[in-house]
Amino acid sequence: MKCRIALSALMLTTSLMSAPTFADEYESKVIPANKVKWGYLNPLRGEQSPGAADLWGDRTADTATGMLVRFKKGFESPPHIHNITYRGIVIEGQMHNDDPTAEKMWMPAGSFWTQPAGENHTTAANGTTNLIYLEIDSGPYLVKPTNKQFDNGERPLNVHKDNLVWLDKSDVSNINAKGVQTAYLWGDTETMYGSMIKLPAGFKGKISTDADEFRAVIIAGNVQYSSKSNSQNLSAGSFVESGGKFIHSLENTSDITATIYIRSNGLYHVN
């Protein structure tokens, strides 16, 4: 009996020692802006097409995707539609997205818009350099002629950065750090949603999450990012991803407010 007990204890001890810890099971995926792989948003147009780089997903497949898109100054698309709805956030430059007959409303960095599937529109860029983050919930991302337009029941939304509503720790329970603000953009916090956070200059803290899907894109500023085995300086256009319980350590090393877009299917906390 004693032998059996000792053996059982040894097996339990060995099991506890050899079992992978939580820290071993999970790690974040990080893509610095200078490491993204660029192609064409519309390959058939070649150099006339905006550049595009998938940060996650695959824009050519039937799946959700987040990508960077860059436009040359003076770019203006012909009227067209898309087969799927997308949302966009301006990272750099000035963007316009509206009906073909609408007057230009230039949206600066930090602005947000949605473009419903099937709705006729044009897209234009007016900055010296123009960069956006574009996100779809299903794919592939296709450009189609206006004679294919349809009404999917959604309506477009253009939100200039000055019209976003920002909340702080006195308004919401998931912001616990002084000077940090958040703005909700779309979705439902019980399922999937998108929001932005602002980290003041000098901020040093953590974002904790247990969401199955947590994806973040730097919209403005420079952030020193660290996790278990990652430590990198991330500029606008950089990407971070995690799944499951995780802590992301961030420091705003720039002298301006850092802005980060977050897509998540669970609540996160900024501490």
Secondary structure, 3 states (H helix, E strand, C coil): CHHHHHHHHHHHHHHHHHCCCHHHHCCCEEECHHHCCCEECCHHHHHHCCEEEEEECCCCCCCCEEEEEEEECCCECCCEEECCCEEEEEEECEEEEECCCCCCCCEECCCEEEECCCCCEEEEECCCEEEEEEEECCCCCCEECHHHCCCCCCCCEEECHHHCCCECCCCCCCECCCCCEEEEEEECCCCCEEEEEEECCCCEEEEEECCCCEEEEEEECCEEEECCCCEEEECCCCEEEECCCEEEEEEECCCCCEEEEEEECCCEEEC
